[in-house]
Amino acid sequence: AFPEKPLKEKWHRMGSRFADYAPPLNVSSDFVLMGFEDVEPGSRHSHVLLFDYEGKLMTDITLQTEEGAYLYTQSLSPENSVLFLGTDDSTLTAYKITPKQNH
């Protein structure tokens, strides 16, 4: 038999509206990475967010794309702390992720 409540929510974050497109989450030993596209008439906002394990936003990467380009893919290399983002306007960008050091 399972315990009555096997999971206890540690934290929860929610944006102001739903995402029209969201690539898969990536989780490393230091952070959680999520991306989303929100598309409204006349505007589009593409973001990749990094959260630490306590739910604190580490960074919000706003993707700059050409008009009409919005879908993107992400790949994370946790062992090298490198994030790769590709958009459908033929752009590939690599980001070095520097986790916060505990002192």
N, C-alpha and C positions, 0 to 999 in steps of 0.2 A: 504494500500500500504506500502511496505517496504522502508526504507530509501535507498538511492542509495548505500551507503557503510556501512552496519550495523556493520562490524568488521574492526578493525584497527590492523594490525600486530604490536606486541610489540617487539618481537625479534625472531630470526630464527637461528638454529644451524644445521650444516650438516656435516656428516663424509666424509672420503675420498672415500668410496665406499658404495654400497648398502648392506643392511643386508640380509642374507639368511634366518634368522629366527628372529622374534621379538615378545616377549610376550607382552601382553597388557600394556599400560601406567598405572601408579598409581599416583594419585595426593592426597597430603595431604594439611593441612592448611599451611605448611611451605616449601614444595618442590614438585618437579615433578620427578618421578622415571621412567626411561626407560631402557630396556635391549635389547641386540641384540647379535646375533651370526653372525660373518662373516667368511666364509669358502672359502679358496683359495687352489689350489693344494699345498699340502705339509705343510699347516699351518691352524690353526684355532684360532680365537681370540673371547673369550666370555667376555662380559662386562655388567655391570650394572652401569648406570650413574645417579647421582642425580644432579639436577639443582635447584637453587633458583628461585624465581618468576621473577627475573630480567634477567635470562638466564645465570647466572654465574655457572660454573661447580663446585659443592661442593665436589664431589668425583667420582672416576672411580674405581669400584671394578672389578678386573680381576679375572675371575673364573678359578681355577686350576682343571682340570679334567683328568681322565685317558684316555689313547688312545682309540678313538672310542666313547667316551661319550661326548656329546655336548649339547643335548637338556636340557633345564632347565625350571623350573617354579618359579614364585615369588609370594609372598603374603606379603602384608604390613598391619601392625596394626598401623594406624596413632595415635590412642589414647594412645598407649604405645611406639610409635616411634621405633618399631622393624620391621626389614625386614627379611623375611625368604626366602632362596634360596635353591632349591633342584635340583640336577642334576641326569641324568640317570645312573650314576655310584654309586648310593645308598648313595649319600652325601646330608646331610641337614645341612645348616649353618644358624645361627641367627646373625644378626648385630644390635647393638643398634645405632640408628641415633641421633646425637646430633645437632640440628639446631643451626645455628649461632645466638648468642644473640645480639640484638640491644642495643647499649649503648647510 
